[in-house]
Amino acid sequence: MTDVGIGQVAQRAGVSVGTVSNFFNRSEVLAPATHERVRLAVEELGYVRNTAARDLRVGRSRAVGLLVLDIGNPFFTELIQGVEDVATGAGLTVTLGNTKESAEKEAAYISLFLEQRVSGVILSPAASTKERLEQLRALGTPVVLVDDARDADSYCSVAVDDAQGGRMAAEHLYERGHRRILVLSGPARIHQVRARVEGALESARALGMDAALERAGAFSAPDARTAVERTMAAGRLDGVTAIFAVNDVMALGVIQALTESHRRVPEDVAVIGYDDIPYAAALSPSLTSVRQPSRVMGMEAMSLLLEETARHPQHAHRHSLFTPQLQVRQTA
C-alpha cells in the first residue's frame, strides 16, 4: 500500500499544506467548514500521520501497542505482565493504553498506534472496532484480539470459554443447594461478559433455578455495591441466597454491600466472582472464583503477534481458547 502524503490531503481538500498541519495540531484555528473539508479528505484518502521519521525509514517501530479495558482490574495487570515478559525477550517495548471500556478512547489509541507505526497491536475490544482494525490490517499491522474470538478467521485471538465459566458458576451454586440466584453484570457491550451472563442464566434455568439479572453502571466495586444496595432497597434480593458477579472486582463490592447490610457471606448470601485475581485467595472469607489464566493469556497473545510479525509463510490466524477453572473457597 502506498502511503498518502500531506500534500495529497491538501490537494483533495483544496487547502494549503499548512492548513492540513493546523488540522492536526491546532484545529481550533480552523473555520468549521475548512475543518470538515480536511477531515473528509483525510478519511477518503486513508491518510495516517507518521510522527517518527526514523520509523518511516525502517518501516516499523520496535514497539507494540497493547489496549486493555481497565488497568485497575488485576486481571489486566497480570495479562500485561505476560505480554511484557515475551515482548522484552524479543527486544520489543510495549505501549500501553487504558480504554476504560470506552469506544472513543479505543479509537483514539488505535489512531495513535497507526501514527507510531507500531509493529503490532494486542487489544481487548471495548466495542465494535471493525473499521479501525481493517485500517491496521490494510497497513500490514498484525493484530491479536484478547477475550474476543468473534472474528477468528481474520485475526489471531486468545480467549477463555466464558460461557462455560458462567455455567460452572451456576452449576456450583446449584450443587451447594441454592435455588434462587442473582447474576450481577455491568453494561452489556462487552462481548466476553455477555457470554458469562448467558452461560450462567442458561445453565441456572435449565437446572430449574430462579435466576435474575441485575446490571451495575460499570464493572467496578463501587458500582457493584450501589447495584446491590439498589436491589436490596427494591426488595429484589429477598429470597436470593447467592450472587454471581461477572468479575472479582465487582464481587468485592457485592461483599461490601452485603456486609454493611448485616448479611453474612456465605451463611446468608453466597458470592462467586470471575477472574481469580491474586487477592481472591487472600480475602477473609476467601473468594470463590472462576479462574482465567491471565498471565499465560498475555504470553500467548504476544507469541501469536510475534509469529504473525515474522511473516512465516505457513502463518494462519489461530485462536487459542483456554478452559476456565472453578476455584472453590469460602464465599460459595
KEBA-305650 format. One record per residue (C-alpha): x, y, z; residue in three letters. Coordinates in nm, 3 decimals, always signed. Last residue first. Layout:
% residues N
@c1:X, c2:Y, c3:Z, nulo:ala .
...
//
This chain:
% residues 332
@c1:-1.962, c2:-2.010, c3:+4.799, nulo:ala .
@c1:-1.766, c2:-1.745, c3:+4.991, nulo:thr .
@c1:-1.510, c2:-1.984, c3:+5.144, nulo:gln .
@c1:-1.306, c2:-2.119, c3:+4.855, nulo:arg .
@c1:-1.374, c2:-2.313, c3:+4.536, nulo:val .
@c1:-1.152, c2:-2.215, c3:+4.243, nulo:gln .
@c1:-1.353, c2:-2.300, c3:+3.932, nulo:leu .
@c1:-1.136, c2:-2.342, c3:+3.627, nulo:gln .
@c1:-1.173, c2:-2.176, c3:+3.288, nulo:pro .
@c1:-1.077, c2:-2.359, c3:+2.966, nulo:thr .
@c1:-0.847, c2:-2.164, c3:+2.735, nulo:phe .
@c1:-0.918, c2:-2.098, c3:+2.369, nulo:leu .
@c1:-0.621, c2:-2.011, c3:+2.148, nulo:ser .
@c1:-0.748, c2:-1.898, c3:+1.808, nulo:his .
@c1:-0.507, c2:-1.910, c3:+1.519, nulo:arg .
@c1:-0.471, c2:-1.698, c3:+1.207, nulo:his .
@c1:-0.255, c2:-1.881, c3:+0.957, nulo:ala .
@c1:+0.119, c2:-1.848, c3:+0.921, nulo:his .
@c1:+0.285, c2:-2.104, c3:+0.695, nulo:gln .
@c1:+0.492, c2:-1.848, c3:+0.511, nulo:pro .
@c1:+0.605, c2:-1.703, c3:+0.846, nulo:his .
@c1:+0.551, c2:-1.331, c3:+0.835, nulo:arg .
@c1:+0.771, c2:-1.264, c3:+1.139, nulo:ala .
@c1:+0.500, c2:-1.023, c3:+1.260, nulo:thr .
@c1:+0.248, c2:-1.308, c3:+1.256, nulo:glu .
@c1:+0.458, c2:-1.524, c3:+1.486, nulo:glu .
@c1:+0.545, c2:-1.228, c3:+1.706, nulo:leu .
@c1:+0.177, c2:-1.146, c3:+1.748, nulo:leu .
@c1:+0.094, c2:-1.507, c3:+1.836, nulo:leu .
@c1:+0.367, c2:-1.504, c3:+2.099, nulo:ser .
@c1:+0.236, c2:-1.177, c3:+2.240, nulo:met .
@c1:-0.116, c2:-1.321, c3:+2.276, nulo:ala .
@c1:+0.020, c2:-1.642, c3:+2.432, nulo:glu .
@c1:+0.218, c2:-1.450, c3:+2.693, nulo:met .
@c1:-0.085, c2:-1.238, c3:+2.780, nulo:gly .
@c1:-0.306, c2:-1.547, c3:+2.808, nulo:met .
@c1:-0.048, c2:-1.710, c3:+3.034, nulo:val .
@c1:-0.064, c2:-1.407, c3:+3.262, nulo:arg .
@c1:-0.444, c2:-1.412, c3:+3.271, nulo:ser .
@c1:-0.504, c2:-1.782, c3:+3.332, nulo:pro .
@c1:-0.877, c2:-1.720, c3:+3.392, nulo:gln .
@c1:-1.021, c2:-1.860, c3:+3.713, nulo:arg .
@c1:-1.387, c2:-1.875, c3:+3.808, nulo:val .
@c1:-1.397, c2:-1.750, c3:+4.166, nulo:ser .
@c1:-1.471, c2:-1.847, c3:+4.526, nulo:thr .
@c1:-1.342, c2:-1.559, c3:+4.736, nulo:leu .
@c1:-1.162, c2:-1.608, c3:+5.067, nulo:ser .
@c1:-1.362, c2:-1.501, c3:+5.372, nulo:pro .
@c1:-1.150, c2:-1.312, c3:+5.452, nulo:ser .
@c1:-0.967, c2:-1.216, c3:+5.135, nulo:leu .
@c1:-0.624, c2:-1.355, c3:+5.049, nulo:ala .
@c1:-0.747, c2:-1.614, c3:+4.797, nulo:ala .
@c1:-0.913, c2:-1.351, c3:+4.581, nulo:ala .
@c1:-0.624, c2:-1.102, c3:+4.601, nulo:tyr .
@c1:-0.432, c2:-1.253, c3:+4.308, nulo:pro .
@c1:-0.735, c2:-1.218, c3:+4.075, nulo:ile .
@c1:-0.946, c2:-1.528, c3:+4.024, nulo:asp .
@c1:-1.105, c2:-1.394, c3:+3.703, nulo:asp .
@c1:-1.476, c2:-1.430, c3:+3.798, nulo:tyr .
@c1:-1.657, c2:-1.390, c3:+4.129, nulo:gly .
@c1:-1.887, c2:-1.615, c3:+4.332, nulo:ile .
@c1:-2.082, c2:-1.497, c3:+4.637, nulo:val .
@c1:-2.302, c2:-1.686, c3:+4.885, nulo:ala .
@c1:-2.575, c2:-1.499, c3:+5.073, nulo:val .
@c1:-2.690, c2:-1.566, c3:+5.430, nulo:asp .
@c1:-2.418, c2:-1.804, c3:+5.553, nulo:glu .
@c1:-2.168, c2:-1.713, c3:+5.276, nulo:pro .
@c1:-2.121, c2:-1.426, c3:+5.345, nulo:val .
@c1:-2.330, c2:-1.279, c3:+5.628, nulo:arg .
@c1:-2.595, c2:-1.015, c3:+5.571, nulo:arg .
@c1:-2.563, c2:-0.723, c3:+5.811, nulo:his .
@c1:-2.649, c2:-0.460, c3:+5.546, nulo:ser .
@c1:-2.287, c2:-0.340, c3:+5.558, nulo:glu .
@c1:-2.170, c2:-0.697, c3:+5.499, nulo:thr .
@c1:-2.393, c2:-0.740, c3:+5.194, nulo:leu .
@c1:-2.277, c2:-0.413, c3:+5.037, nulo:ala .
@c1:-1.909, c2:-0.493, c3:+5.099, nulo:gln .
@c1:-1.946, c2:-0.846, c3:+4.966, nulo:ile .
@c1:-2.105, c2:-0.716, c3:+4.644, nulo:val .
@c1:-1.834, c2:-0.451, c3:+4.602, nulo:gly .
@c1:-1.566, c2:-0.719, c3:+4.629, nulo:leu .
@c1:-1.757, c2:-0.932, c3:+4.377, nulo:ala .
@c1:-1.740, c2:-0.641, c3:+4.134, nulo:met .
@c1:-1.359, c2:-0.656, c3:+4.145, nulo:val .
@c1:-1.380, c2:-1.033, c3:+4.107, nulo:asp .
@c1:-1.561, c2:-1.021, c3:+3.774, nulo:asn .
@c1:-1.902, c2:-1.128, c3:+3.643, nulo:val .
@c1:-2.057, c2:-1.131, c3:+3.990, nulo:ala .
@c1:-2.259, c2:-1.444, c3:+4.076, nulo:phe .
@c1:-2.485, c2:-1.381, c3:+4.376, nulo:ile .
@c1:-2.631, c2:-1.646, c3:+4.606, nulo:ala .
@c1:-2.922, c2:-1.694, c3:+4.851, nulo:thr .
@c1:-3.183, c2:-1.468, c3:+4.692, nulo:val .
@c1:-3.506, c2:-1.486, c3:+4.896, nulo:gly .
@c1:-3.540, c2:-1.109, c3:+4.914, nulo:asp .
@c1:-3.279, c2:-0.954, c3:+4.685, nulo:leu .
@c1:-3.540, c2:-0.783, c3:+4.468, nulo:arg .
@c1:-3.684, c2:-0.594, c3:+4.764, nulo:gly .
@c1:-3.633, c2:-0.258, c3:+4.593, nulo:ala .
@c1:-3.392, c2:-0.143, c3:+4.865, nulo:ala .
@c1:-3.198, c2:-0.468, c3:+4.832, nulo:met .
@c1:-3.158, c2:-0.426, c3:+4.456, nulo:thr .
@c1:-3.045, c2:-0.065, c3:+4.494, nulo:arg .
@c1:-2.790, c2:-0.166, c3:+4.758, nulo:glu .
@c1:-2.667, c2:-0.443, c3:+4.527, nulo:val .
@c1:-2.633, c2:-0.201, c3:+4.236, nulo:ala .
@c1:-2.451, c2:+0.056, c3:+4.450, nulo:thr .
@c1:-2.201, c2:-0.206, c3:+4.568, nulo:arg .
@c1:-2.143, c2:-0.321, c3:+4.213, nulo:ala .
@c1:-2.084, c2:+0.039, c3:+4.104, nulo:asp .
@c1:-1.833, c2:+0.093, c3:+4.385, nulo:pro .
@c1:-1.653, c2:-0.238, c3:+4.309, nulo:ala .
@c1:-1.621, c2:-0.174, c3:+3.936, nulo:ser .
@c1:-1.754, c2:-0.318, c3:+3.611, nulo:phe .
@c1:-1.969, c2:-0.013, c3:+3.537, nulo:ala .
@c1:-2.324, c2:+0.115, c3:+3.586, nulo:gly .
@c1:-2.432, c2:-0.210, c3:+3.751, nulo:ala .
@c1:-2.672, c2:-0.452, c3:+3.587, nulo:arg .
@c1:-2.901, c2:-0.702, c3:+3.759, nulo:glu .
@c1:-3.001, c2:-1.038, c3:+3.613, nulo:leu .
@c1:-3.236, c2:-1.286, c3:+3.779, nulo:ala .
@c1:-3.209, c2:-1.664, c3:+3.817, nulo:ala .
@c1:-3.479, c2:-1.888, c3:+3.968, nulo:asp .
@c1:-3.322, c2:-2.231, c3:+3.938, nulo:met .
@c1:-3.474, c2:-2.520, c3:+3.743, nulo:gly .
@c1:-3.144, c2:-2.670, c3:+3.631, nulo:leu .
@c1:-3.200, c2:-2.547, c3:+3.275, nulo:ala .
@c1:-3.272, c2:-2.203, c3:+3.423, nulo:arg .
@c1:-2.939, c2:-2.195, c3:+3.601, nulo:ala .
@c1:-2.749, c2:-2.320, c3:+3.297, nulo:ser .
@c1:-2.900, c2:-2.062, c3:+3.064, nulo:glu .
@c1:-2.851, c2:-1.781, c3:+3.315, nulo:leu .
@c1:-2.486, c2:-1.864, c3:+3.388, nulo:ala .
@c1:-2.386, c2:-1.915, c3:+3.025, nulo:gly .
@c1:-2.567, c2:-1.601, c3:+2.913, nulo:glu .
@c1:-2.401, c2:-1.391, c3:+3.182, nulo:val .
@c1:-2.053, c2:-1.524, c3:+3.111, nulo:arg .
@c1:-2.101, c2:-1.478, c3:+2.734, nulo:ala .
@c1:-2.224, c2:-1.122, c3:+2.783, nulo:arg .
@c1:-1.908, c2:-1.054, c3:+2.983, nulo:val .
@c1:-1.691, c2:-1.174, c3:+2.696, nulo:gln .
@c1:-1.867, c2:-0.947, c3:+2.447, nulo:his .
@c1:-1.850, c2:-0.622, c3:+2.645, nulo:ile .
@c1:-2.146, c2:-0.402, c3:+2.542, nulo:arg .
@c1:-2.392, c2:-0.530, c3:+2.802, nulo:ala .
@c1:-2.311, c2:-0.273, c3:+3.072, nulo:pro .
@c1:-2.217, c2:-0.427, c3:+3.409, nulo:gly .
@c1:-2.314, c2:-0.767, c3:+3.544, nulo:ser .
@c1:-2.462, c2:-0.915, c3:+3.860, nulo:leu .
@c1:-2.628, c2:-1.256, c3:+3.830, nulo:val .
@c1:-2.874, c2:-1.312, c3:+4.115, nulo:leu .
@c1:-2.964, c2:-1.655, c3:+4.248, nulo:ile .
@c1:-3.266, c2:-1.850, c3:+4.371, nulo:arg .
@c1:-3.223, c2:-2.227, c3:+4.403, nulo:arg .
@c1:-2.902, c2:-2.260, c3:+4.601, nulo:his .
@c1:-2.828, c2:-2.608, c3:+4.735, nulo:gly .
@c1:-2.449, c2:-2.616, c3:+4.705, nulo:arg .
@c1:-2.479, c2:-2.823, c3:+4.387, nulo:glu .
@c1:-2.694, c2:-2.546, c3:+4.237, nulo:tyr .
@c1:-2.431, c2:-2.287, c3:+4.325, nulo:leu .
@c1:-2.163, c2:-2.495, c3:+4.157, nulo:his .
@c1:-2.378, c2:-2.538, c3:+3.847, nulo:glu .
@c1:-2.433, c2:-2.164, c3:+3.819, nulo:ala .
@c1:-2.063, c2:-2.081, c3:+3.848, nulo:ala .
@c1:-1.956, c2:-2.354, c3:+3.606, nulo:met .
@c1:-2.215, c2:-2.238, c3:+3.351, nulo:arg .
@c1:-2.072, c2:-1.887, c3:+3.361, nulo:gly .
@c1:-1.723, c2:-2.023, c3:+3.302, nulo:gly .
@c1:-1.851, c2:-2.234, c3:+3.013, nulo:gln .
@c1:-1.993, c2:-1.919, c3:+2.853, nulo:ala .
@c1:-1.656, c2:-1.753, c3:+2.915, nulo:asp .
@c1:-1.456, c2:-2.009, c3:+2.720, nulo:asp .
@c1:-1.134, c2:-1.815, c3:+2.769, nulo:val .
@c1:-0.975, c2:-1.610, c3:+2.494, nulo:ala .
@c1:-0.671, c2:-1.551, c3:+2.278, nulo:val .
@c1:-0.709, c2:-1.433, c3:+1.920, nulo:ser .
@c1:-0.539, c2:-1.428, c3:+1.583, nulo:cys .
@c1:-0.732, c2:-1.216, c3:+1.337, nulo:tyr .
@c1:-0.947, c2:-1.259, c3:+1.026, nulo:ser .
@c1:-1.083, c2:-1.612, c3:+1.067, nulo:asp .
@c1:-1.113, c2:-1.566, c3:+1.445, nulo:ala .
@c1:-1.364, c2:-1.283, c3:+1.407, nulo:asp .
@c1:-1.581, c2:-1.345, c3:+1.713, nulo:arg .
@c1:-1.287, c2:-1.455, c3:+1.924, nulo:ala .
@c1:-1.283, c2:-1.184, c3:+2.190, nulo:asp .
@c1:-1.102, c2:-1.216, c3:+2.521, nulo:asp .
@c1:-0.779, c2:-1.084, c3:+2.368, nulo:val .
@c1:-0.756, c2:-0.994, c3:+2.000, nulo:leu .
@c1:-0.424, c2:-1.012, c3:+1.815, nulo:val .
@c1:-0.348, c2:-0.764, c3:+1.537, nulo:val .
@c1:-0.066, c2:-0.756, c3:+1.281, nulo:pro .
@c1:-0.003, c2:-0.420, c3:+1.110, nulo:thr .
@c1:+0.012, c2:-0.452, c3:+0.731, nulo:gly .
@c1:-0.124, c2:-0.105, c3:+0.663, nulo:leu .
@c1:-0.453, c2:-0.251, c3:+0.541, nulo:ala .
@c1:-0.462, c2:-0.460, c3:+0.857, nulo:arg .
@c1:-0.446, c2:-0.157, c3:+1.080, nulo:leu .
@c1:-0.719, c2:+0.013, c3:+0.878, nulo:gln .
@c1:-0.932, c2:-0.301, c3:+0.897, nulo:glu .
@c1:-0.893, c2:-0.294, c3:+1.273, nulo:leu .
@c1:-1.010, c2:+0.066, c3:+1.280, nulo:arg .
@c1:-1.316, c2:-0.015, c3:+1.069, nulo:glu .
@c1:-1.403, c2:-0.324, c3:+1.272, nulo:lys .
@c1:-1.378, c2:-0.157, c3:+1.610, nulo:thr .
@c1:-1.709, c2:-0.271, c3:+1.758, nulo:ser .
@c1:-1.672, c2:-0.204, c3:+2.126, nulo:ala .
@c1:-1.431, c2:-0.227, c3:+2.416, nulo:ala .
@c1:-1.206, c2:-0.476, c3:+2.243, nulo:pro .
@c1:-0.925, c2:-0.642, c3:+2.440, nulo:ser .
@c1:-0.630, c2:-0.540, c3:+2.231, nulo:leu .
@c1:-0.292, c2:-0.653, c3:+2.105, nulo:ile .
@c1:-0.139, c2:-0.440, c3:+1.829, nulo:val .
@c1:+0.163, c2:-0.492, c3:+1.606, nulo:gly .
@c1:+0.496, c2:-0.347, c3:+1.498, nulo:ser .
@c1:+0.383, c2:+0.003, c3:+1.590, nulo:val .
@c1:+0.382, c2:+0.263, c3:+1.314, nulo:arg .
@c1:+0.354, c2:+0.550, c3:+1.564, nulo:gln .
@c1:+0.074, c2:+0.717, c3:+1.371, nulo:glu .
@c1:-0.122, c2:+0.392, c3:+1.349, nulo:leu .
@c1:-0.073, c2:+0.335, c3:+1.721, nulo:phe .
@c1:-0.214, c2:+0.681, c3:+1.787, nulo:leu .
@c1:-0.518, c2:+0.608, c3:+1.571, nulo:ser .
@c1:-0.569, c2:+0.285, c3:+1.766, nulo:ile .
@c1:-0.548, c2:+0.484, c3:+2.088, nulo:tyr .
@c1:-0.812, c2:+0.732, c3:+1.974, nulo:ala .
@c1:-1.048, c2:+0.457, c3:+1.861, nulo:ala .
@c1:-1.021, c2:+0.282, c3:+2.197, nulo:glu .
@c1:-1.076, c2:+0.606, c3:+2.383, nulo:lys .
@c1:-1.397, c2:+0.663, c3:+2.187, nulo:glu .
@c1:-1.516, c2:+0.305, c3:+2.237, nulo:ala .
@c1:-1.477, c2:+0.347, c3:+2.612, nulo:ser .
@c1:-1.432, c2:+0.043, c3:+2.840, nulo:glu .
@c1:-1.175, c2:+0.238, c3:+3.044, nulo:lys .
@c1:-0.963, c2:+0.241, c3:+2.726, nulo:thr .
@c1:-0.628, c2:+0.200, c3:+2.904, nulo:asn .
@c1:-0.339, c2:+0.214, c3:+2.654, nulo:gly .
@c1:+0.003, c2:+0.058, c3:+2.693, nulo:leu .
@c1:+0.300, c2:+0.095, c3:+2.459, nulo:thr .
@c1:+0.506, c2:-0.222, c3:+2.498, nulo:val .
@c1:+0.877, c2:-0.239, c3:+2.413, nulo:thr .
@c1:+1.036, c2:-0.500, c3:+2.193, nulo:leu .
@c1:+1.366, c2:-0.687, c3:+2.217, nulo:gly .
@c1:+1.207, c2:-1.033, c3:+2.175, nulo:ala .
@c1:+1.259, c2:-1.125, c3:+2.539, nulo:gly .
@c1:+1.104, c2:-0.795, c3:+2.635, nulo:thr .
@c1:+0.794, c2:-0.875, c3:+2.430, nulo:ala .
@c1:+0.750, c2:-1.218, c3:+2.591, nulo:val .
@c1:+0.759, c2:-1.096, c3:+2.951, nulo:asp .
@c1:+0.577, c2:-0.774, c3:+2.857, nulo:glu .
@c1:+0.271, c2:-0.962, c3:+2.728, nulo:val .
@c1:+0.256, c2:-1.176, c3:+3.042, nulo:gly .
@c1:+0.293, c2:-0.872, c3:+3.265, nulo:gln .
@c1:+0.009, c2:-0.701, c3:+3.081, nulo:ile .
@c1:-0.216, c2:-1.004, c3:+3.139, nulo:leu .
@c1:-0.143, c2:-0.994, c3:+3.513, nulo:glu .
@c1:-0.232, c2:-0.626, c3:+3.535, nulo:thr .
@c1:-0.536, c2:-0.698, c3:+3.318, nulo:phe .
@c1:-0.677, c2:-0.942, c3:+3.572, nulo:phe .
@c1:-0.579, c2:-0.701, c3:+3.850, nulo:pro .
@c1:-0.851, c2:-0.458, c3:+3.729, nulo:asn .
@c1:-0.722, c2:-0.101, c3:+3.758, nulo:gly .
@c1:-0.584, c2:-0.117, c3:+3.403, nulo:ile .
@c1:-0.941, c2:-0.142, c3:+3.275, nulo:asp .
@c1:-1.031, c2:-0.237, c3:+2.919, nulo:leu .
@c1:-0.684, c2:-0.312, c3:+2.789, nulo:val .
@c1:-0.503, c2:-0.189, c3:+2.478, nulo:leu .
@c1:-0.148, c2:-0.302, c3:+2.398, nulo:leu .
@c1:+0.053, c2:-0.143, c3:+2.116, nulo:gly .
@c1:+0.381, c2:-0.300, c3:+2.013, nulo:val .
@c1:+0.708, c2:-0.111, c3:+1.998, nulo:ala .
@c1:+1.026, c2:-0.160, c3:+1.798, nulo:arg .
@c1:+0.896, c2:+0.080, c3:+1.534, nulo:ser .
@c1:+0.810, c2:-0.022, c3:+1.181, nulo:arg .
@c1:+0.901, c2:+0.073, c3:+0.822, nulo:gly .
@c1:+1.270, c2:+0.145, c3:+0.870, nulo:val .
@c1:+1.253, c2:+0.489, c3:+0.710, nulo:arg .
@c1:+0.908, c2:+0.571, c3:+0.847, nulo:leu .
@c1:+1.019, c2:+0.461, c3:+1.193, nulo:asp .
@c1:+1.303, c2:+0.708, c3:+1.173, nulo:arg .
@c1:+1.071, c2:+0.987, c3:+1.072, nulo:ala .
@c1:+0.851, c2:+0.933, c3:+1.376, nulo:ala .
@c1:+0.518, c2:+1.113, c3:+1.387, nulo:thr .
@c1:+0.364, c2:+0.935, c3:+1.092, nulo:asn .
@c1:+0.024, c2:+1.080, c3:+1.028, nulo:arg .
@c1:-0.224, c2:+0.845, c3:+0.866, nulo:val .
@c1:-0.411, c2:+0.934, c3:+0.547, nulo:tyr .
@c1:-0.690, c2:+0.697, c3:+0.445, nulo:gly .
@c1:-0.753, c2:+0.906, c3:+0.135, nulo:leu .
@c1:-1.127, c2:+0.943, c3:+0.194, nulo:glu .
@c1:-1.088, c2:+0.992, c3:+0.570, nulo:glu .
@c1:-0.814, c2:+1.254, c3:+0.546, nulo:val .
@c1:-1.006, c2:+1.435, c3:+0.270, nulo:ala .
@c1:-1.326, c2:+1.431, c3:+0.479, nulo:leu .
@c1:-1.144, c2:+1.576, c3:+0.778, nulo:arg .
@c1:-0.985, c2:+1.844, c3:+0.563, nulo:val .
@c1:-1.320, c2:+1.957, c3:+0.426, nulo:arg .
@c1:-1.480, c2:+1.945, c3:+0.774, nulo:glu .
@c1:-1.208, c2:+2.164, c3:+0.928, nulo:his .
@c1:-1.249, c2:+2.413, c3:+0.646, nulo:thr .
@c1:-1.626, c2:+2.435, c3:+0.707, nulo:ala .
@c1:-1.578, c2:+2.472, c3:+1.083, nulo:pro .
@c1:-1.322, c2:+2.753, c3:+1.043, nulo:ala .
@c1:-0.978, c2:+2.646, c3:+1.151, nulo:leu .
@c1:-0.786, c2:+2.794, c3:+1.446, nulo:val .
@c1:-0.922, c2:+2.533, c3:+1.691, nulo:glu .
@c1:-0.762, c2:+2.254, c3:+1.490, nulo:ser .
@c1:-0.416, c2:+2.350, c3:+1.605, nulo:arg .
@c1:-0.200, c2:+2.039, c3:+1.557, nulo:asn .
@c1:-0.383, c2:+1.801, c3:+1.325, nulo:phe .
@c1:-0.600, c2:+2.046, c3:+1.134, nulo:phe .
@c1:-0.323, c2:+2.305, c3:+1.159, nulo:asn .
@c1:-0.098, c2:+2.076, c3:+0.956, nulo:ser .
@c1:-0.373, c2:+2.044, c3:+0.696, nulo:val .
@c1:-0.395, c2:+2.424, c3:+0.684, nulo:thr .
@c1:-0.019, c2:+2.450, c3:+0.640, nulo:gly .
@c1:-0.036, c2:+2.212, c3:+0.345, nulo:val .
@c1:-0.271, c2:+2.460, c3:+0.181, nulo:ser .
@c1:-0.638, c2:+2.395, c3:+0.107, nulo:val .
@c1:-0.846, c2:+2.239, c3:-0.170, nulo:gly .
@c1:-0.938, c2:+1.935, c3:+0.041, nulo:ala .
@c1:-0.803, c2:+1.685, c3:-0.214, nulo:arg .
@c1:-0.492, c2:+1.896, c3:-0.275, nulo:gln .
@c1:-0.421, c2:+1.936, c3:+0.096, nulo:ala .
@c1:-0.463, c2:+1.563, c3:+0.153, nulo:val .
@c1:-0.228, c2:+1.491, c3:-0.136, nulo:gln .
@c1:+0.027, c2:+1.730, c3:+0.012, nulo:gly .
@c1:+0.007, c2:+1.551, c3:+0.349, nulo:ile .
@c1:+0.126, c2:+1.235, c3:+0.181, nulo:gly .
@c1:-0.060, c2:+0.907, c3:+0.127, nulo:val .
@c1:+0.148, c2:+0.597, c3:+0.186, nulo:asp .
@c1:+0.139, c2:+0.344, c3:-0.096, nulo:thr .
@c1:+0.000, c2:+0.000, c3:+0.000, nulo:met .
//
